[in-house]
Amino acid sequence: MDLSINLLRGRIAADAFLGLLLAVALLRLVELRISKRHQKEMVARGAAKIDEPKFSGPFRYVRHPNYAAVFAEMLALPLIHTAWITAAAGAIAHIGVLAQRLSTEERVLFANPDYRAAMTGKPRFLPGLF
């Protein structure tokens, strides 16, 4: 096999591994701010009945840093093994599932006036982009 292709694959794998580490770090930071119980109660009971929403940490910049981290993990893991077709197919499937979940979740979250005041105008996933 051509040396340049092997070097490219190695670079993709190294960059994907770094991306995975950063995504895991972001996800852990998000978990320090919210708990799984908080998420489940928010969907089941509505955001207005949840304790004061947390707007610190990565939530200062985007509305859903946890979903951004999970998406990055799902994209990076197959790319570590240079499985770009799997990464692309997984990303497309995840976008479909995420769009459906977010429409429900944001409807509940924006019903809370504190959340609406703090998060209106912030991007969903990436600061300055989306």
N, CA, C and O atoms as a GROMACS GRO file, in nm:
protein
  520
    1MET      N    1   0.085  -0.118   0.000
    1MET     CA    2   0.000   0.000   0.000
    1MET      C    3   0.089   0.124   0.000
    1MET      O    4   0.199   0.123   0.056
    2ASP      N    5   0.042   0.226  -0.061
    2ASP     CA    6   0.118   0.349  -0.074
    2ASP      C    7   0.143   0.413   0.063
    2ASP      O    8   0.054   0.418   0.148
    3LEU      N    9   0.264   0.462   0.084
    3LEU     CA   10   0.303   0.521   0.212
    3LEU      C   11   0.220   0.643   0.246
    3LEU      O   12   0.186   0.664   0.363
    4SER      N   13   0.186   0.725   0.147
    4SER     CA   14   0.108   0.846   0.175
    4SER      C   15  -0.033   0.813   0.224
    4SER      O   16  -0.088   0.885   0.308
    5ILE      N   17  -0.090   0.706   0.173
    5ILE     CA   18  -0.223   0.664   0.220
    5ILE      C   19  -0.214   0.616   0.364
    5ILE      O   20  -0.302   0.648   0.445
    6ASN      N   21  -0.110   0.541   0.398
    6ASN     CA   22  -0.093   0.495   0.535
    6ASN      C   23  -0.072   0.613   0.630
    6ASN      O   24  -0.125   0.614   0.741
    7LEU      N   25   0.004   0.711   0.586
    7LEU     CA   26   0.025   0.829   0.669
    7LEU      C   27  -0.106   0.906   0.690
    7LEU      O   28  -0.133   0.955   0.799
    8LEU      N   29  -0.186   0.916   0.584
    8LEU     CA   30  -0.314   0.984   0.594
    8LEU      C   31  -0.407   0.911   0.689
    8LEU      O   32  -0.473   0.973   0.772
    9ARG      N   33  -0.412   0.780   0.678
    9ARG     CA   34  -0.495   0.700   0.769
    9ARG      C   35  -0.449   0.716   0.913
    9ARG      O   36  -0.530   0.726   1.005
   10GLY      N   37  -0.318   0.718   0.933
   10GLY     CA   38  -0.264   0.737   1.067
   10GLY      C   39  -0.301   0.874   1.122
   10GLY      O   40  -0.333   0.887   1.240
   11ARG      N   41  -0.297   0.974   1.038
   11ARG     CA   42  -0.331   1.110   1.081
   11ARG      C   43  -0.480   1.120   1.114
   11ARG      O   44  -0.517   1.182   1.214
   12ILE      N   45  -0.564   1.059   1.032
   12ILE     CA   46  -0.708   1.058   1.059
   12ILE      C   47  -0.735   0.989   1.192
   12ILE      O   48  -0.813   1.039   1.273
   13ALA      N   49  -0.672   0.875   1.214
   13ALA     CA   50  -0.692   0.800   1.338
   13ALA      C   51  -0.645   0.881   1.459
   13ALA      O   52  -0.713   0.884   1.561
   14ALA      N   53  -0.530   0.945   1.448
   14ALA     CA   54  -0.478   1.025   1.559
   14ALA      C   55  -0.569   1.144   1.589
   14ALA      O   56  -0.598   1.173   1.705
   15ASP      N   57  -0.614   1.212   1.485
   15ASP     CA   58  -0.704   1.326   1.505
   15ASP      C   59  -0.838   1.280   1.564
   15ASP      O   60  -0.894   1.347   1.650
   16ALA      N   61  -0.888   1.167   1.517
   16ALA     CA   62  -1.013   1.114   1.569
   16ALA      C   63  -0.999   1.075   1.716
   16ALA      O   64  -1.090   1.096   1.796
   17PHE      N   65  -0.885   1.018   1.752
   17PHE     CA   66  -0.862   0.982   1.892
   17PHE      C   67  -0.859   1.107   1.980
   17PHE      O   68  -0.916   1.107   2.089
   18LEU      N   69  -0.794   1.211   1.934
   18LEU     CA   70  -0.792   1.336   2.007
   18LEU      C   71  -0.934   1.393   2.019
   18LEU      O   72  -0.973   1.442   2.125
   19GLY      N   73  -1.009   1.387   1.910
   19GLY     CA   74  -1.148   1.432   1.914
   19GLY      C   75  -1.231   1.353   2.013
   19GLY      O   76  -1.315   1.409   2.083
   20LEU      N   77  -1.208   1.223   2.019
   20LEU     CA   78  -1.279   1.138   2.114
   20LEU      C   79  -1.246   1.178   2.257
   20LEU      O   80  -1.335   1.188   2.341
   21LEU      N   81  -1.118   1.201   2.285
   21LEU     CA   82  -1.078   1.243   2.420
   21LEU      C   83  -1.143   1.376   2.459
   21LEU      O   84  -1.189   1.392   2.572
   22LEU      N   85  -1.146   1.470   2.366
   22LEU     CA   86  -1.208   1.599   2.394
   22LEU      C   87  -1.359   1.585   2.415
   22LEU      O   88  -1.416   1.652   2.501
   23ALA      N   89  -1.422   1.499   2.338
   23ALA     CA   90  -1.566   1.478   2.352
   23ALA      C   91  -1.598   1.414   2.487
   23ALA      O   92  -1.695   1.453   2.553
   24VAL      N   93  -1.518   1.318   2.528
   24VAL     CA   94  -1.540   1.253   2.658
   24VAL      C   95  -1.520   1.356   2.770
   24VAL      O   96  -1.596   1.357   2.867
   25ALA      N   97  -1.419   1.440   2.758
   25ALA     CA   98  -1.395   1.543   2.859
   25ALA      C   99  -1.514   1.639   2.866
   25ALA      O  100  -1.557   1.675   2.976
   26LEU      N  101  -1.567   1.681   2.752
   26LEU     CA  102  -1.682   1.770   2.750
   26LEU      C  103  -1.803   1.703   2.814
   26LEU      O  104  -1.876   1.765   2.890
   27LEU      N  105  -1.824   1.577   2.781
   27LEU     CA  106  -1.938   1.505   2.837
   27LEU      C  107  -1.927   1.494   2.988
   27LEU      O  108  -2.027   1.508   3.058
   28ARG      N  109  -1.808   1.469   3.039
   28ARG     CA  110  -1.789   1.461   3.185
   28ARG      C  111  -1.814   1.597   3.249
   28ARG      O  112  -1.872   1.605   3.358
   29LEU      N  113  -1.773   1.703   3.184
   29LEU     CA  114  -1.796   1.838   3.235
   29LEU      C  115  -1.946   1.867   3.240
   29LEU      O  116  -1.995   1.927   3.336
   30VAL      N  117  -2.018   1.826   3.138
   30VAL     CA  118  -2.163   1.844   3.136
   30VAL      C  119  -2.227   1.763   3.249
   30VAL      O  120  -2.317   1.812   3.317
   31GLU      N  121  -2.181   1.641   3.270
   31GLU     CA  122  -2.237   1.557   3.375
   31GLU      C  123  -2.215   1.616   3.514
   31GLU      O  124  -2.292   1.589   3.606
   32LEU      N  125  -2.111   1.696   3.530
   32LEU     CA  126  -2.092   1.764   3.658
   32LEU      C  127  -2.197   1.872   3.679
   32LEU      O  128  -2.228   1.907   3.794
   33ARG      N  129  -2.252   1.924   3.572
   33ARG     CA  130  -2.352   2.032   3.580
   33ARG      C  131  -2.495   1.980   3.594
   33ARG      O  132  -2.577   2.041   3.663
   34ILE      N  133  -2.524   1.870   3.530
   34ILE     CA  134  -2.660   1.814   3.538
   34ILE      C  135  -2.648   1.667   3.571
   34ILE      O  136  -2.543   1.605   3.552
   35SER      N  137  -2.756   1.612   3.621
   35SER     CA  138  -2.756   1.469   3.652
   35SER      C  139  -2.855   1.398   3.559
   35SER      O  140  -2.940   1.462   3.496
   36LYS      N  141  -2.842   1.268   3.551
   36LYS     CA  142  -2.937   1.189   3.470
   36LYS      C  143  -3.078   1.205   3.526
   36LYS      O  144  -3.175   1.210   3.450
   37ARG      N  145  -3.089   1.213   3.658
   37ARG     CA  146  -3.219   1.230   3.721
   37ARG      C  147  -3.283   1.361   3.673
   37ARG      O  148  -3.402   1.366   3.645
   38HIS      N  149  -3.203   1.464   3.663
   38HIS     CA  150  -3.252   1.594   3.617
   38HIS      C  151  -3.310   1.583   3.476
   38HIS      O  152  -3.417   1.636   3.449
   39GLN      N  153  -3.239   1.515   3.388
   39GLN     CA  154  -3.287   1.501   3.250
   39GLN      C  155  -3.417   1.422   3.245
   39GLN      O  156  -3.510   1.462   3.176
   40LYS      N  157  -3.424   1.312   3.318
   40LYS     CA  158  -3.545   1.228   3.314
   40LYS      C  159  -3.663   1.303   3.372
   40LYS      O  160  -3.774   1.295   3.318
   41GLU      N  161  -3.642   1.375   3.482
   41GLU     CA  162  -3.752   1.451   3.541
   41GLU      C  163  -3.797   1.563   3.450
   41GLU      O  164  -3.916   1.594   3.443
   42MET      N  165  -3.705   1.624   3.380
   42MET     CA  166  -3.740   1.734   3.291
   42MET      C  167  -3.836   1.686   3.184
   42MET      O  168  -3.935   1.754   3.155
   43VAL      N  169  -3.810   1.571   3.127
   43VAL     CA  170  -3.897   1.520   3.022
   43VAL      C  171  -4.028   1.471   3.081
   43VAL      O  172  -4.134   1.493   3.022
   44ALA      N  173  -4.023   1.406   3.197
   44ALA     CA  174  -4.144   1.348   3.255
   44ALA      C  175  -4.235   1.453   3.319
   44ALA      O  176  -4.357   1.445   3.306
   45ARG      N  177  -4.177   1.552   3.388
   45ARG     CA  178  -4.258   1.646   3.465
   45ARG      C  179  -4.263   1.786   3.407
   45ARG      O  180  -4.349   1.865   3.446
   46GLY      N  181  -4.174   1.817   3.317
   46GLY     CA  182  -4.171   1.952   3.261
   46GLY      C  183  -4.065   2.036   3.329
   46GLY      O  184  -4.040   2.022   3.449
   47ALA      N  185  -4.004   2.122   3.253
   47ALA     CA  186  -3.892   2.202   3.303
   47ALA      C  187  -3.933   2.298   3.413
   47ALA      O  188  -3.852   2.331   3.499
   48ALA      N  189  -4.057   2.344   3.413
   48ALA     CA  190  -4.100   2.441   3.514
   48ALA      C  191  -4.099   2.381   3.654
   48ALA      O  192  -4.092   2.455   3.752
   49LYS      N  193  -4.105   2.250   3.665
   49LYS     CA  194  -4.109   2.184   3.796
   49LYS      C  195  -3.971   2.140   3.842
   49LYS      O  196  -3.958   2.084   3.951
   50ILE      N  197  -3.870   2.163   3.763
   50ILE     CA  198  -3.734   2.122   3.798
   50ILE      C  199  -3.668   2.236   3.874
   50ILE      O  200  -3.701   2.353   3.855
   51ASP      N  201  -3.575   2.200   3.961
   51ASP     CA  202  -3.498   2.302   4.032
   51ASP      C  203  -3.435   2.396   3.931
   51ASP      O  204  -3.437   2.370   3.811
   52GLU      N  205  -3.381   2.505   3.979
   52GLU     CA  206  -3.324   2.609   3.894
   52GLU      C  207  -3.234   2.550   3.786
   52GLU      O  208  -3.140   2.476   3.817
   53PRO      N  209  -3.261   2.582   3.660
   53PRO     CA  210  -3.176   2.530   3.552
   53PRO      C  211  -3.031   2.577   3.571
   53PRO      O  212  -3.006   2.683   3.627
   54LYS      N  213  -2.940   2.497   3.524
   54LYS     CA  214  -2.798   2.529   3.539
   54LYS      C  215  -2.746   2.592   3.410
   54LYS      O  216  -2.756   2.532   3.303
   55PHE      N  217  -2.692   2.712   3.421
   55PHE     CA  218  -2.644   2.785   3.304
   55PHE      C  219  -2.495   2.812   3.312
   55PHE      O  220  -2.447   2.907   3.250
   56SER      N  221  -2.422   2.732   3.387
   56SER     CA  222  -2.278   2.752   3.399
   56SER      C  223  -2.204   2.646   3.318
   56SER      O  224  -2.266   2.562   3.253
   57GLY      N  225  -2.074   2.652   3.323
   57GLY     CA  226  -1.993   2.555   3.248
   57GLY      C  227  -2.017   2.572   3.099
   57GLY      O  228  -2.031   2.685   3.051
   58PRO      N  229  -2.023   2.462   3.026
   58PRO     CA  230  -2.043   2.472   2.880
   58PRO      C  231  -2.179   2.527   2.841
   58PRO      O  232  -2.199   2.570   2.728
   59PHE      N  233  -2.273   2.526   2.935
   59PHE     CA  234  -2.407   2.580   2.906
   59PHE      C  235  -2.405   2.732   2.891
   59PHE      O  236  -2.503   2.790   2.845
   60ARG      N  237  -2.295   2.797   2.929
   60ARG     CA  238  -2.283   2.941   2.906
   60ARG      C  239  -2.273   2.972   2.758
   60ARG      O  240  -2.304   3.084   2.716
   61TYR      N  241  -2.230   2.875   2.677
   61TYR     CA  242  -2.202   2.900   2.535
   61TYR      C  243  -2.302   2.836   2.440
   61TYR      O  244  -2.332   2.892   2.335
   62VAL      N  245  -2.354   2.720   2.477
   62VAL     CA  246  -2.448   2.648   2.390
   62VAL      C  247  -2.559   2.586   2.475
   62VAL      O  248  -2.544   2.566   2.595
   63ARG      N  249  -2.670   2.555   2.410
   63ARG     CA  250  -2.784   2.497   2.482
   63ARG      C  251  -2.767   2.348   2.509
   63ARG      O  252  -2.817   2.299   2.610
   64HIS      N  253  -2.700   2.277   2.421
   64HIS     CA  254  -2.693   2.131   2.434
   64HIS      C  255  -2.550   2.078   2.417
   64HIS      O  256  -2.523   2.006   2.321
   65PRO      N  257  -2.459   2.112   2.507
   65PRO     CA  258  -2.322   2.062   2.492
   65PRO      C  259  -2.313   1.911   2.507
   65PRO      O  260  -2.222   1.848   2.452
   66ASN      N  261  -2.406   1.851   2.580
   66ASN     CA  262  -2.404   1.706   2.596
   66ASN      C  263  -2.430   1.635   2.463
   66ASN      O  264  -2.365   1.535   2.433
   67TYR      N  265  -2.524   1.685   2.386
   67TYR     CA  266  -2.551   1.622   2.256
   67TYR      C  267  -2.436   1.645   2.159
   67TYR      O  268  -2.406   1.557   2.077
   68ALA      N  269  -2.373   1.760   2.166
   68ALA     CA  270  -2.256   1.785   2.082
   68ALA      C  271  -2.144   1.686   2.115
   68ALA      O  272  -2.078   1.635   2.025
   69ALA      N  273  -2.124   1.660   2.244
   69ALA     CA  274  -2.019   1.565   2.285
   69ALA      C  275  -2.051   1.423   2.240
   69ALA      O  276  -1.963   1.352   2.192
   70VAL      N  277  -2.175   1.382   2.255
   70VAL     CA  278  -2.213   1.246   2.212
   70VAL      C  279  -2.199   1.232   2.061
   70VAL      O  280  -2.152   1.130   2.012
   71PHE      N  281  -2.239   1.335   1.987
   71PHE     CA  282  -2.224   1.332   1.842
   71PHE      C  283  -2.077   1.319   1.803
   71PHE      O  284  -2.042   1.241   1.715
   72ALA      N  285  -1.992   1.397   1.869
   72ALA     CA  286  -1.848   1.391   1.840
   72ALA      C  287  -1.791   1.253   1.873
   72ALA      O  288  -1.708   1.201   1.799
   73GLU      N  289  -1.836   1.194   1.983
   73GLU     CA  290  -1.791   1.058   2.017
   73GLU      C  291  -1.833   0.959   1.909
   73GLU      O  292  -1.753   0.876   1.865
   74MET      N  293  -1.958   0.968   1.867
   74MET     CA  294  -2.009   0.873   1.766
   74MET      C  295  -1.939   0.890   1.632
   74MET      O  296  -1.926   0.794   1.556
   75LEU      N  297  -1.894   1.010   1.602
   75LEU     CA  298  -1.822   1.034   1.478
   75LEU      C  299  -1.676   0.991   1.490
   75LEU      O  300  -1.620   0.932   1.397
   76ALA      N  301  -1.614   1.019   1.604
   76ALA     CA  302  -1.471   0.994   1.622
   76ALA      C  303  -1.437   0.846   1.636
   76ALA      O  304  -1.337   0.800   1.581
   77LEU      N  305  -1.519   0.772   1.707
   77LEU     CA  306  -1.483   0.632   1.735
   77LEU      C  307  -1.463   0.550   1.608
   77LEU      O  308  -1.362   0.480   1.598
   78PRO      N  309  -1.554   0.553   1.511
   78PRO     CA  310  -1.526   0.478   1.388
   78PRO      C  311  -1.407   0.533   1.310
   78PRO      O  312  -1.336   0.458   1.243
   79LEU      N  313  -1.385   0.665   1.318
   79LEU     CA  314  -1.274   0.724   1.243
   79LEU      C  315  -1.138   0.685   1.301
   79LEU      O  316  -1.038   0.689   1.230
   80ILE      N  317  -1.134   0.647   1.428
   80ILE     CA  318  -1.008   0.597   1.485
   80ILE      C  319  -0.962   0.475   1.406
   80ILE      O  320  -0.843   0.452   1.388
   81HIS      N  321  -1.059   0.399   1.359
   81HIS     CA  322  -1.029   0.278   1.280
   81HIS      C  323  -1.045   0.305   1.130
   81HIS      O  324  -1.054   0.212   1.051
   82THR      N  325  -1.048   0.430   1.092
   82THR     CA  326  -1.066   0.480   0.955
   82THR      C  327  -1.189   0.420   0.886
   82THR      O  328  -1.189   0.396   0.766
   83ALA      N  329  -1.293   0.398   0.964
   83ALA     CA  330  -1.420   0.348   0.911
   83ALA      C  331  -1.509   0.468   0.879
   83ALA      O  332  -1.608   0.493   0.948
   84TRP      N  333  -1.474   0.541   0.774
   84TRP     CA  334  -1.544   0.665   0.743
   84TRP      C  335  -1.687   0.642   0.698
   84TRP      O  336  -1.771   0.729   0.720
   85ILE      N  337  -1.717   0.530   0.634
   85ILE     CA  338  -1.855   0.502   0.592
   85ILE      C  339  -1.943   0.479   0.716
   85ILE      O  340  -2.055   0.529   0.724
   86THR      N  341  -1.890   0.405   0.811
   86THR     CA  342  -1.963   0.383   0.937
   86THR      C  343  -1.983   0.514   1.010
   86THR      O  344  -2.091   0.540   1.063
   87ALA      N  345  -1.879   0.598   1.014
   87ALA     CA  346  -1.890   0.728   1.080
   87ALA      C  347  -1.998   0.814   1.013
   87ALA      O  348  -2.078   0.877   1.081
   88ALA      N  349  -1.999   0.817   0.881
   88ALA     CA  350  -2.098   0.897   0.808
   88ALA      C  351  -2.239   0.843   0.828
   88ALA      O  352  -2.332   0.920   0.853
   89ALA      N  353  -2.256   0.712   0.817
   89ALA     CA  354  -2.389   0.652   0.834
   89ALA      C  355  -2.440   0.673   0.977
   89ALA      O  356  -2.557   0.705   0.997
   90GLY      N  357  -2.352   0.655   1.074
   90GLY     CA  358  -2.391   0.677   1.214
   90GLY      C  359  -2.428   0.822   1.240
   90GLY      O  360  -2.524   0.850   1.312
   91ALA      N  361  -2.352   0.914   1.182
   91ALA     CA  362  -2.381   1.056   1.201
   91ALA      C  363  -2.517   1.093   1.141
   91ALA      O  364  -2.594   1.166   1.203
   92ILE      N  365  -2.546   1.042   1.023
   92ILE     CA  366  -2.675   1.070   0.959
   92ILE      C  367  -2.790   1.013   1.041
   92ILE      O  368  -2.891   1.080   1.060
   93ALA      N  369  -2.774   0.890   1.089
   93ALA     CA  370  -2.878   0.829   1.171
   93ALA      C  371  -2.897   0.906   1.302
   93ALA      O  372  -3.010   0.928   1.347
   94HIS      N  373  -2.786   0.947   1.361
   94HIS     CA  374  -2.793   1.020   1.488
   94HIS      C  375  -2.860   1.156   1.470
   94HIS      O  376  -2.932   1.201   1.559
   95ILE      N  377  -2.837   1.221   1.359
   95ILE     CA  378  -2.901   1.350   1.332
   95ILE      C  379  -3.053   1.333   1.329
   95ILE      O  380  -3.126   1.416   1.382
   96GLY      N  381  -3.101   1.225   1.268
   96GLY     CA  382  -3.245   1.200   1.263
   96GLY      C  383  -3.304   1.178   1.401
   96GLY      O  384  -3.409   1.235   1.433
   97VAL      N  385  -3.239   1.098   1.481
   97VAL     CA  386  -3.287   1.071   1.617
   97VAL      C  387  -3.280   1.198   1.702
   97VAL      O  388  -3.373   1.229   1.776
   98LEU      N  389  -3.170   1.268   1.690
   98LEU     CA  390  -3.150   1.389   1.770
   98LEU      C  391  -3.251   1.498   1.736
   98LEU      O  392  -3.300   1.567   1.825
   99ALA      N  393  -3.282   1.513   1.609
   99ALA     CA  394  -3.380   1.614   1.569
   99ALA      C  395  -3.516   1.588   1.633
   99ALA      O  396  -3.583   1.680   1.679
  100GLN      N  397  -3.553   1.462   1.637
  100GLN     CA  398  -3.681   1.425   1.697
  100GLN      C  399  -3.680   1.450   1.848
  100GLN      O  400  -3.775   1.504   1.903
  101ARG      N  401  -3.573   1.410   1.915
  101ARG     CA  402  -3.563   1.428   2.059
  101ARG      C  403  -3.557   1.576   2.096
  101ARG      O  404  -3.622   1.619   2.191
  102LEU      N  405  -3.480   1.652   2.021
  102LEU     CA  406  -3.464   1.793   2.054
  102LEU      C  407  -3.592   1.874   2.039
  102LEU      O  408  -3.616   1.967   2.116
  103SER      N  409  -3.675   1.838   1.943
  103SER     CA  410  -3.799   1.913   1.927
  103SER      C  411  -3.887   1.897   2.052
  103SER      O  412  -3.950   1.993   2.096
  104THR      N  413  -3.890   1.777   2.107
  104THR     CA  414  -3.966   1.753   2.229
  104THR      C  415  -3.900   1.819   2.349
  104THR      O  416  -3.966   1.886   2.428
  105GLU      N  417  -3.770   1.800   2.362
  105GLU     CA  418  -3.698   1.851   2.478
  105GLU      C  419  -3.700   2.004   2.482
  105GLU      O  420  -3.723   2.063   2.588
  106GLU      N  421  -3.677   2.068   2.370
  106GLU     CA  422  -3.675   2.214   2.370
  106GLU      C  423  -3.814   2.274   2.394
  106GLU      O  424  -3.826   2.382   2.451
  107ARG      N  425  -3.916   2.205   2.351
  107ARG     CA  426  -4.052   2.253   2.378
  107ARG      C  427  -4.074   2.258   2.530
  107ARG      O  428  -4.131   2.354   2.582
  108VAL      N  429  -4.029   2.154   2.600
  108VAL     CA  430  -4.042   2.149   2.746
  108VAL      C  431  -3.951   2.253   2.811
  108VAL      O  432  -3.994   2.325   2.901
  109LEU      N  433  -3.826   2.261   2.767
  109LEU     CA  434  -3.731   2.352   2.828
  109LEU      C  435  -3.772   2.498   2.811
  109LEU      O  436  -3.765   2.577   2.906
  110PHE      N  437  -3.814   2.535   2.691
  110PHE     CA  438  -3.850   2.675   2.667
  110PHE      C  439  -3.981   2.714   2.736
  110PHE      O  440  -4.016   2.832   2.736
  111ALA      N  441  -4.052   2.618   2.793
  111ALA     CA  442  -4.170   2.651   2.874
  111ALA      C  443  -4.127   2.713   3.007
  111ALA      O  444  -4.207   2.779   3.073
  112ASN      N  445  -4.003   2.692   3.047
  112ASN     CA  446  -3.950   2.749   3.171
  112ASN      C  447  -3.898   2.890   3.140
  112ASN      O  448  -3.808   2.905   3.058
  113PRO      N  449  -3.954   2.993   3.204
  113PRO     CA  450  -3.912   3.131   3.173
  113PRO      C  451  -3.764   3.157   3.201
  113PRO      O  452  -3.701   3.235   3.129
  114ASP      N  453  -3.708   3.094   3.305
  114ASP     CA  454  -3.565   3.113   3.334
  114ASP      C  455  -3.479   3.056   3.222
  114ASP      O  456  -3.382   3.119   3.180
  115TYR      N  457  -3.516   2.938   3.176
  115TYR     CA  458  -3.440   2.876   3.066
  115TYR      C  459  -3.453   2.961   2.940
  115TYR      O  460  -3.355   2.989   2.872
  116ARG      N  461  -3.575   3.001   2.910
  116ARG     CA  462  -3.600   3.081   2.789
  116ARG      C  463  -3.518   3.211   2.792
  116ARG      O  464  -3.459   3.249   2.690
  117ALA      N  465  -3.514   3.278   2.907
  117ALA     CA  466  -3.440   3.404   2.918
  117ALA      C  467  -3.290   3.382   2.901
  117ALA      O  468  -3.222   3.462   2.838
  118ALA      N  469  -3.238   3.273   2.957
  118ALA     CA  470  -3.094   3.249   2.954
  118ALA      C  471  -3.046   3.190   2.822
  118ALA      O  472  -2.933   3.215   2.780
  119MET      N  473  -3.129   3.113   2.756
  119MET     CA  474  -3.081   3.036   2.641
  119MET      C  475  -3.127   3.088   2.505
  119MET      O  476  -3.072   3.048   2.402
  120THR      N  477  -3.225   3.175   2.501
  120THR     CA  478  -3.269   3.229   2.372
  120THR      C  479  -3.151   3.301   2.306
  120THR      O  480  -3.085   3.385   2.368
  121GLY      N  481  -3.127   3.268   2.182
  121GLY     CA  482  -3.017   3.330   2.109
  121GLY      C  483  -2.887   3.252   2.112
  121GLY      O  484  -2.797   3.280   2.034
  122LYS      N  485  -2.876   3.154   2.202
  122LYS     CA  486  -2.755   3.072   2.206
  122LYS      C  487  -2.767   2.960   2.103
  122LYS      O  488  -2.876   2.907   2.081
  123PRO      N  489  -2.657   2.923   2.042
  123PRO     CA  490  -2.663   2.812   1.946
  123PRO      C  491  -2.690   2.680   2.019
  123PRO      O  492  -2.665   2.669   2.139
  124ARG      N  493  -2.740   2.583   1.947
  124ARG     CA  494  -2.769   2.454   2.008
  124ARG      C  495  -2.643   2.377   2.045
  124ARG      O  496  -2.632   2.326   2.156
  125PHE      N  497  -2.546   2.368   1.952
  125PHE     CA  498  -2.435   2.276   1.971
  125PHE      C  499  -2.297   2.339   1.969
  125PHE      O  500  -2.213   2.309   2.054
  126LEU      N  501  -2.271   2.426   1.873
  126LEU     CA  502  -2.137   2.482   1.857
  126LEU      C  503  -2.141   2.634   1.864
  126LEU      O  504  -2.217   2.697   1.790
  127PRO      N  505  -2.061   2.694   1.951
  127PRO     CA  506  -2.062   2.840   1.962
  127PRO      C  507  -2.035   2.907   1.828
  127PRO      O  508  -1.937   2.875   1.760
  128GLY      N  509  -2.122   2.997   1.792
  128GLY     CA  510  -2.104   3.074   1.669
  128GLY      C  511  -2.141   3.002   1.541
  128GLY      O  512  -2.135   3.061   1.433
  129LEU      N  513  -2.181   2.875   1.551
  129LEU     CA  514  -2.212   2.801   1.427
  129LEU      C  515  -2.356   2.750   1.425
  129LEU      O  516  -2.438   2.795   1.346
  130PHE      N  517  -2.385   2.654   1.515
  130PHE     CA  518  -2.516   2.588   1.510
  130PHE      C  519  -2.559   2.553   1.649
  130PHE      O  520  -2.667   2.496   1.668
   0.00000   0.00000   0.00000
